Amino acid sequence: MPTPRGTSERRDGDRYQLHFEPHLPYAYETVWPALTTPEGLRGWLAEAEVERHLGGAVTLRWIDEPATATGRVTAWDVERIAEYTVDDDDRIRFHLDRLGTDSTLVRFTDDRHGSERDCAHCLEIWQARFARLEATLAASSTP
């Protein structure tokens, strides 16, 4: 199921929020580690170092950009919410909702600084990232 297009919302000053809500046809137990473990993140987002608890350190070396983001885990509700605040105050949040036994809705927010141009660029990048996530999950569920 293709990821619906993301939306953006201008906040105060140079802040904006990106929103995506991919509905993934995979069980919660499959999706959570893809968003929160170094092994799972490596498949679609970044080479990652993640201390999986509130206040833990996080380092994301993006696989699609020549940049590294470092910060802290700023929200952690096991198997429900993972939030990483990186590069001072840019916030990346995954909020999972179980849909039955074999499907998961990911409510994603990227709250960040930047220009309108940055916003459009980031929407494109996250669209591609969620497509990679879906492809990675599909490949790992194939016998």
Secondary structure, DSSP 8 states (H G I E B T S, - for coil): ------EEEE-STTEEEEEE--EESS-HHHHHHHHHSHHHHHTTTEEEEE--STT-EEEEEESSSS-EEEEEEEEEETTTEEEEEETTTEEEEEEEEE-TTS-EEEEEEEEEE--HHHHHHHHHHHHHHHHHHHHHHHHHH--
